[in-house]
Amino acid sequence: MKFQFQNDSQPLYMRVYVYYKNMINDGSLTSGQKLPSVRRCSEELGISRTTVENAYMQLAADGYIISKRNSGFYVSSIRPKNVVSSSDTISKSDPKVRFDFASASADAGSFNFDMWRRYIKSALRQDERLLSYGEPQGEYELREVIALNISAKRNVVCTADNIVVGAGVQSLLHLLCAVISEKKKIRFCNPGFRQGIAVFRDHGWENDEENPDVIYVTPSNMNIFGEVMSVGERFEMIRKSLDSGCLIIEDDYGHEFSYFSGRAPSLQSLASGRNVIYMGTFSRLLLPSIRMSYMVLPETLIEEYRKISADYNQTASKTEQIALCQFIRDGHMDSQIRKLRKLYSSKSKLLADTLKKCFGRSINILTADSGINVRAVIDLHVSPDELMSRALEKGVALNALKDENGMTNIILSAVSLKTEEFEEAVQLIYESVMQKQNSGSTD
């Protein structure tokens, strides 16, 4: 098999990337089709595996392909050929979208704005404290509160001195790249985390599925289906990490909403704090606009961090850090989590019932480990790309893809939409499915 590459001035991995990208865009490679393995592709092209992996990593970062564990790389269905459908780019700001099942926006009733304003006003009254820049590592009182909280809830082994606060996970990853600059090979267990992939790519890291220096994993939310890593898999990952010396970055995003799989322990706690960088965020629990995240560095990396800490300013608002600290101390974070779990669980159940009522036997609702999304399998001949395109034409943003059995799966977030909008929105999805079905029967 011979490949004809264009534009010899480009790096080799980019020529491989463009080759496959063009094949996906022109339909030569269709949704769900498997790409050659890294080894096979490198042998056929006569290039290194690293070059192929870099190309595949770029394709995954741009949404063209997805990785299936122990199986390989497949053409993604989440991004249609001619219609952008990623939750990162389709939102209420798109004038065509009336019903947004694809975004990570918050429910309008999920947050007590009046209470938060009181905490912000209280923080603003601390005049002397606000005259100075924030601590590079984050306000010490907030780090103390976070340490107590995650030690109690996730058994994370840490003190305030192990914690670094920042404005979102992405900003912390930039800092982390400087801390572990001697490492340059990474494996992402969830290739859908485009923002994280972009950070490491920009810092010159390479994707390495076989011999990575670092593994980035989101065990409480492994993929778009909301699957949670089992305890056995967690122990096995830790064992392999310790044997190989590979560092683990555990992004515990979404663990608060793992309703159905129980409270699986954090990797960091199972490893007793060794060899695991633990990351958490408050954005999902409060508001997406309140950018507040943190990472827990193992003792082996604390000294490395302190060597460079003076070169990096704190990115999170000092006022919001002070407010959040007291908010957590007063017990409101625990109340907020209970409120969100109840709210999103009931909304997901109502959305699932609405889908069943509308679609009848032609749809199967699968229970996800995470309660944020509803996963529905359609027993009709409609492609994910076509479904997303037709739904968008009707003002509905959603994600869809084929599963390992070739069935079309709809992934709907029940978070931001109002419950009274469910029936109309689901009816439009149904019309999108049946429109394709009917048109297909006349071909």
VENQUIMO-V989302 format. One record per residue. N is the residue number from 1. OMEGA is omega in radians with two decimals (999 if undefined). D_FIRST is the distance of its C-alpha to the first C-alpha in whole Angstrom. Layout:
{{N | OMEGA | D_FIRST} {N | OMEGA | D_FIRST}}
This chain:
{{1 | -3.09 | 0} {2 | 3.12 | 4} {3 | 3.09 | 7} {4 | -3.13 | 10} {5 | 3.07 | 13} {6 | 3.05 | 17} {7 | -3.13 | 20} {8 | 3.14 | 19} {9 | 3.14 | 23} {10 | 2.98 | 22} {11 | -3.05 | 21} {12 | -3.11 | 17} {13 | 3.12 | 18} {14 | 3.08 | 19} {15 | 3.06 | 16} {16 | 3.12 | 14} {17 | -3.10 | 17} {18 | 3.13 | 17} {19 | -3.11 | 14} {20 | 3.10 | 14} {21 | 3.13 | 18} {22 | 3.12 | 17} {23 | 3.11 | 15} {24 | -3.10 | 18} {25 | -3.13 | 20} {26 | 3.05 | 19} {27 | 3.09 | 19} {28 | 2.99 | 15} {29 | -3.05 | 16} {30 | -3.11 | 19} {31 | 3.12 | 22} {32 | -3.13 | 21} {33 | -3.08 | 18} {34 | 3.04 | 16} {35 | 3.05 | 14} {36 | 3.08 | 11} {37 | -3.14 | 14} {38 | -3.12 | 15} {39 | -3.11 | 14} {40 | -3.13 | 11} {41 | -3.13 | 10} {42 | 3.12 | 12} {43 | -3.11 | 10} {44 | -3.12 | 6} {45 | -3.09 | 8} {46 | 3.13 | 11} {47 | -3.07 | 14} {48 | 3.07 | 16} {49 | -3.14 | 17} {50 | 3.12 | 20} {51 | 3.12 | 18} {52 | -3.14 | 16} {53 | 3.09 | 19} {54 | 3.11 | 21} {55 | 3.13 | 18} {56 | 3.12 | 18} {57 | 3.11 | 22} {58 | 3.09 | 23} {59 | 3.12 | 21} {60 | -3.14 | 23} {61 | -3.13 | 26} {62 | 3.02 | 26} {63 | -3.11 | 26} {64 | -3.13 | 22} {65 | 3.05 | 21} {66 | 3.12 | 23} {67 | 3.04 | 23} {68 | -3.04 | 24} {69 | 3.12 | 26} {70 | -3.11 | 25} {71 | -3.14 | 22} {72 | -3.10 | 20} {73 | -3.11 | 19} {74 | 3.09 | 19} {75 | -3.07 | 20} {76 | 3.03 | 23} {77 | -3.05 | 26} {78 | 3.13 | 28} {79 | 3.11 | 28} {80 | -3.04 | 27} {81 | -3.01 | 25} {82 | -3.11 | 29} {83 | 3.09 | 31} {84 | -3.08 | 32} {85 | -3.13 | 33} {86 | 3.11 | 33} {87 | 3.12 | 36} {88 | -3.00 | 36} {89 | 3.08 | 36} {90 | -3.10 | 38} {91 | 3.12 | 42} {92 | 3.14 | 45} {93 | 3.06 | 45} {94 | -3.06 | 43} {95 | 3.14 | 45} {96 | -3.02 | 43} {97 | 3.03 | 43} {98 | -3.10 | 47} {99 | -2.99 | 45} {100 | 3.07 | 43} {101 | -3.00 | 42} {102 | -3.02 | 39} {103 | 3.10 | 41} {104 | 3.12 | 42} {105 | -3.10 | 46} {106 | 3.02 | 49} {107 | -3.08 | 51} {108 | -3.12 | 54} {109 | -3.04 | 57} {110 | -3.01 | 55} {111 | 3.13 | 57} {112 | -3.09 | 60} {113 | -3.12 | 60} {114 | 3.12 | 64} {115 | -3.13 | 64} {116 | 3.10 | 61} {117 | 3.14 | 63} {118 | 3.13 | 66} {119 | 3.08 | 64} {120 | 3.12 | 63} {121 | 3.11 | 67} {122 | 3.12 | 68} {123 | -3.12 | 65} {124 | 3.11 | 66} {125 | 3.13 | 70} {126 | -2.98 | 69} {127 | -3.06 | 70} {128 | -3.10 | 70} {129 | -3.08 | 67} {130 | 3.12 | 65} {131 | -3.10 | 66} {132 | 3.05 | 63} {133 | 3.11 | 60} {134 | 3.08 | 58} {135 | -3.13 | 57} {136 | -3.11 | 54} {137 | -3.05 | 53} {138 | 3.14 | 55} {139 | -3.01 | 58} {140 | -3.13 | 60} {141 | 3.11 | 61} {142 | 3.14 | 58} {143 | 3.07 | 56} {144 | -3.12 | 59} {145 | 3.12 | 59} {146 | -3.14 | 55} {147 | 3.12 | 55} {148 | -3.08 | 58} {149 | -3.07 | 56} {150 | 3.04 | 53} {151 | -3.13 | 55} {152 | -3.02 | 57} {153 | -3.04 | 54} {154 | -3.13 | 51} {155 | 3.13 | 52} {156 | -3.13 | 51} {157 | -3.09 | 52} {158 | 2.92 | 53} {159 | 3.11 | 56} {160 | -3.11 | 57} {161 | 3.12 | 56} {162 | -2.96 | 52} {163 | 3.04 | 51} {164 | -3.12 | 50} {165 | 3.10 | 50} {166 | -3.13 | 48} {167 | 3.12 | 48} {168 | -3.11 | 45} {169 | -3.08 | 42} {170 | 3.12 | 40} {171 | 3.10 | 43} {172 | 3.13 | 43} {173 | 3.05 | 39} {174 | 3.11 | 40} {175 | -3.12 | 43} {176 | 3.12 | 41} {177 | 3.09 | 38} {178 | -3.14 | 41} {179 | -3.08 | 43} {180 | -3.01 | 40} {181 | -3.14 | 38} {182 | 3.12 | 38} {183 | -3.07 | 35} {184 | -3.13 | 31} {185 | -3.05 | 29} {186 | 3.02 | 29} {187 | 3.07 | 28} {188 | 3.10 | 29} {189 | 3.08 | 30} {190 | -3.09 | 30} {191 | 3.11 | 27} {192 | 3.14 | 30} {193 | -3.00 | 32} {194 | -3.10 | 31} {195 | 3.11 | 34} {196 | 3.11 | 34} {197 | -3.12 | 30} {198 | -3.13 | 31} {199 | -3.10 | 34} {200 | 3.09 | 32} {201 | -3.13 | 29} {202 | 3.11 | 32} {203 | 3.04 | 34} {204 | 3.13 | 31} {205 | 3.11 | 29} {206 | 3.04 | 26} {207 | 3.14 | 25} {208 | -3.10 | 24} {209 | -3.00 | 24} {210 | -3.07 | 25} {211 | -3.11 | 27} {212 | 2.97 | 29} {213 | -3.08 | 33} {214 | 3.04 | 33} {215 | 3.09 | 33} {216 | -3.05 | 34} {217 | 3.04 | 35} {218 | -2.96 | 37} {219 | 3.14 | 38} {220 | -3.13 | 41} {221 | -2.93 | 38} {222 | -3.08 | 35} {223 | -3.10 | 33} {224 | 3.12 | 34} {225 | 3.14 | 35} {226 | -3.12 | 38} {227 | -3.10 | 37} {228 | 3.13 | 39} {229 | -3.13 | 38} {230 | 3.13 | 40} {231 | 3.11 | 43} {232 | 3.11 | 41} {233 | 3.12 | 37} {234 | 3.11 | 40} {235 | -3.12 | 41} {236 | 3.11 | 38} {237 | 3.13 | 36} {238 | -3.14 | 40} {239 | -3.13 | 40} {240 | 3.14 | 36} {241 | -3.14 | 37} {242 | 3.13 | 40} {243 | -3.05 | 38} {244 | -3.06 | 36} {245 | 3.14 | 38} {246 | 3.13 | 36} {247 | 3.10 | 38} {248 | 2.95 | 37} {249 | -3.14 | 38} {250 | 3.05 | 40} {251 | -3.02 | 40} {252 | -3.13 | 42} {253 | 3.02 | 42} {254 | -3.08 | 43} {255 | -3.14 | 45} {256 | -3.05 | 48} {257 | 3.09 | 47} {258 | -3.02 | 45} {259 | -2.85 | 48} {260 | -3.09 | 47} {261 | -3.12 | 45} {262 | -3.13 | 48} {263 | 3.10 | 49} {264 | -3.10 | 46} {265 | 3.11 | 47} {266 | 3.07 | 45} {267 | -3.10 | 43} {268 | 3.14 | 45} {269 | 3.12 | 48} {270 | 3.13 | 47} {271 | -3.12 | 46} {272 | 3.08 | 49} {273 | -3.10 | 48} {274 | 2.92 | 46} {275 | -3.13 | 43} {276 | 2.99 | 42} {277 | -3.09 | 43} {278 | -3.12 | 44} {279 | 3.10 | 44} {280 | -3.11 | 46} {281 | 3.08 | 47} {282 | -3.04 | 50} {283 | -3.14 | 48} {284 | -3.07 | 47} {285 | -3.13 | 51} {286 | 3.08 | 53} {287 | 3.09 | 51} {288 | -3.11 | 48} {289 | 3.06 | 50} {290 | -3.04 | 51} {291 | -3.12 | 49} {292 | 3.12 | 50} {293 | -3.13 | 47} {294 | 3.01 | 48} {295 | 3.13 | 46} {296 | -3.12 | 48} {297 | 3.04 | 47} {298 | -3.07 | 47} {299 | -3.10 | 50} {300 | -3.10 | 48} {301 | -3.11 | 46} {302 | -3.12 | 50} {303 | 3.09 | 51} {304 | 3.11 | 48} {305 | -3.09 | 48} {306 | 3.12 | 52} {307 | -3.06 | 51} {308 | -2.99 | 49} {309 | -3.12 | 51} {310 | -3.13 | 53} {311 | -3.05 | 50} {312 | 3.06 | 49} {313 | 3.06 | 52} {314 | -3.09 | 52} {315 | -3.12 | 50} {316 | 3.13 | 52} {317 | 3.10 | 55} {318 | 3.12 | 58} {319 | -3.14 | 60} {320 | 3.08 | 57} {321 | 3.12 | 57} {322 | 3.14 | 61} {323 | -3.11 | 61} {324 | 3.13 | 58} {325 | -3.11 | 60} {326 | 3.09 | 63} {327 | 3.13 | 61} {328 | -3.14 | 60} {329 | -3.10 | 63} {330 | 3.06 | 65} {331 | -3.07 | 63} {332 | 3.12 | 61} {333 | 3.09 | 58} {334 | 3.11 | 58} {335 | 3.14 | 60} {336 | 3.13 | 57} {337 | 3.11 | 54} {338 | 3.13 | 56} {339 | -3.12 | 57} {340 | 3.13 | 53} {341 | 3.13 | 52} {342 | -3.11 | 55} {343 | -3.05 | 54} {344 | 3.07 | 50} {345 | -3.14 | 51} {346 | 3.12 | 53} {347 | 3.12 | 51} {348 | 3.13 | 48} {349 | 3.13 | 50} {350 | 3.12 | 51} {351 | 3.11 | 48} {352 | 3.12 | 47} {353 | 3.13 | 50} {354 | 3.09 | 49} {355 | 3.13 | 46} {356 | -3.14 | 47} {357 | -3.08 | 50} {358 | -3.03 | 48} {359 | -3.11 | 45} {360 | -3.06 | 47} {361 | -3.09 | 45} {362 | -3.14 | 41} {363 | 3.12 | 41} {364 | -3.14 | 41} {365 | 3.12 | 42} {366 | 3.13 | 40} {367 | 3.13 | 43} {368 | 3.08 | 41} {369 | 3.13 | 42} {370 | -3.06 | 43} {371 | -3.12 | 45} {372 | -3.06 | 44} {373 | 2.99 | 41} {374 | -3.13 | 42} {375 | -3.11 | 39} {376 | 3.11 | 39} {377 | -3.10 | 36} {378 | 3.12 | 36} {379 | 3.12 | 36} {380 | -3.12 | 35} {381 | 3.09 | 32} {382 | -3.10 | 32} {383 | 3.10 | 29} {384 | -3.12 | 30} {385 | -3.12 | 29} {386 | 3.13 | 31} {387 | -3.14 | 34} {388 | -3.14 | 34} {389 | -3.11 | 34} {390 | 3.11 | 37} {391 | 3.14 | 39} {392 | 3.09 | 38} {393 | 3.14 | 40} {394 | 3.08 | 43} {395 | -3.13 | 43} {396 | 3.06 | 42} {397 | 3.12 | 39} {398 | 3.02 | 37} {399 | 3.10 | 34} {400 | 3.11 | 32} {401 | 3.09 | 29} {402 | 3.07 | 27} {403 | -3.08 | 28} {404 | 3.12 | 27} {405 | 3.13 | 28} {406 | -3.14 | 27} {407 | 3.10 | 30} {408 | 3.10 | 31} {409 | 3.01 | 33} {410 | 3.09 | 36} {411 | -3.07 | 37} {412 | 3.04 | 40} {413 | -3.11 | 42} {414 | -2.97 | 46} {415 | -2.92 | 47} {416 | -3.07 | 48} {417 | 3.05 | 49} {418 | -3.09 | 52} {419 | -3.13 | 53} {420 | 3.12 | 55} {421 | -3.03 | 52} {422 | -3.03 | 50} {423 | -3.13 | 51} {424 | -3.12 | 50} {425 | 3.14 | 47} {426 | 3.09 | 46} {427 | 3.11 | 47} {428 | 3.06 | 45} {429 | 3.12 | 42} {430 | 3.12 | 43} {431 | 3.12 | 43} {432 | 3.12 | 39} {433 | -3.07 | 38} {434 | 3.08 | 40} {435 | 3.11 | 40} {436 | -3.11 | 36} {437 | -3.11 | 37} {438 | -3.14 | 39} {439 | 3.12 | 37} {440 | -3.10 | 34} {441 | -3.12 | 37} {442 | -3.13 | 38} {443 | 999 | 34}}
